């Protein structure tokens, strides 16, 4: 059994794959968990892999007979492992997609997609319950990690999510010990990076259909020595700008190559804007990768935001 998360997997993608992978591993299956980039998960997520299930992309067969893809809305989100999906389908194998993104492109052979779910780990928990799998502590920690991060510490969570969280705590999860490395821990170098980036942050009061647009750029030189999880935190700080409905962070991941995060407060569907730029995501949290100059990317974002629909 082979399970994938998207490139630079977050806690929802990796937690989903590891939780399901552990349940299958406990039943005697040979399990591999992988993602297109990088070879190892973020520092803050490594303790979730208690069974050593994660393997680098080079160790994934060209056409696994059964693939489960977690938390990936499109084939492009798998990076260099997209060819394994294509190889599996071409060889007559099955590709099961477990996801909660509205814009999921249905690139597999079987799709379990619930756009109303706050996180993919909720879909995985339903599947584990159907399988009659034991909700042990390692599995519960993986699920809780995905839940606490994708709901912004339960701020975007309905009553059912809180009931699930209670169930995970009853299984032994320590919420502080699980959430702290994911949300509240950075090396000292993060402080210098953040100071430099914030000093260059720009507010455009007339942007985003007159609702305000704030944006920042993290260049490779800014993030030298830091992990991707440290850079990804910048958007959560930028988005607190009271005068801006939409926040964007451009993260340089190579010469002329960028990963862009978009966040909205409540009124603009940034998934539409991200989709117009070649990406996707959720109504209030989305992103895309692209190539070009910084000013060109910002111009594309401005245009996409001006054309994105307002939410009720």
C-alpha positions, 0 to 999 in steps of 0.5 A: 500500500502506497500513500501520498501527500502533496508537496511540502506536506502540511499536518493535514496531508501527512497526518492523514497519510500516516494515520491511515498508513499506521492502521493498515501497517498494524494489520500486516500491510507493507506501507509506504508514505511519500510526497514529491518534495522534499525528501523529508517532512518538516521538522515539526512533523517528523515525530508523527511517523512513529512506524518509519513509514515515510520513504523518499520519492525514489523508493516509490514504485513506478506503478503501485497497484493501489495508491491513496492520495491524501489532501491533494486537489489536483495532480499538479500538487503531487510534484514529481510523484504525479507520474506514479499516479499516471503509471498506476492508472495506465497499468490498471491499478486503483488511485483513491483520492481522499480530499476536502478541497472544493476545486478537486479535479478528480484525477484518480479512479475513486474519489472520496471528496467532502468539500464540507469537511474542515480537514482531510483527517476527518474523512480519514477518521470516518474511513478508519471507523468503517474499517473498525481500526483502533484509534490508538494514540499515534493515530489520534496524534496524527489526526489531531495535528491535521485538525488543529492546523487546518481549522486555525486552532479550531477557529474555523470549526463546527460543533462536530469538529469539537466532538472529534477533538474531544474523542482524540483527547480521550484517546490520549492526545496531549493538545499542548505537546501536539500543537506547540511544535506545529504552531508556536515553535521556531528557531531564533533565525526566524525572528531575523527573517520575520523582521526583514520581511515585515519591514518590506510588507506593503498595504494597498488600501484600494486593492481586493475590490477596495477591501484592502490587500496586504502582501509580503515577499520572502526571498531565498536569502531571507529564509536561509537556514530555516525550514519551510514550516517557518516560512509558511508561518509568515502568512498567519502574521500578515493576515492579521492586518486590520485594513486588508481583506486579503493577504498574500505572501510570495515565497521564493523557492528557486530563481524565478520560482515562487510559491504563493499563499493567499488568505481572506478574512471573510468576503473574497473567495481566494480559491477563485483567485488562486485558480486563475493563477494556476492553483487552488484551495479553499474560499478563505485559504488558497495558493499556487506556484508560478514562475516569473518576476515579483511584480508580474506575479503581484499584477496577476494576483491583483487582477484575479482578486478584482475578478473574484466573487464576493462571498455572502 
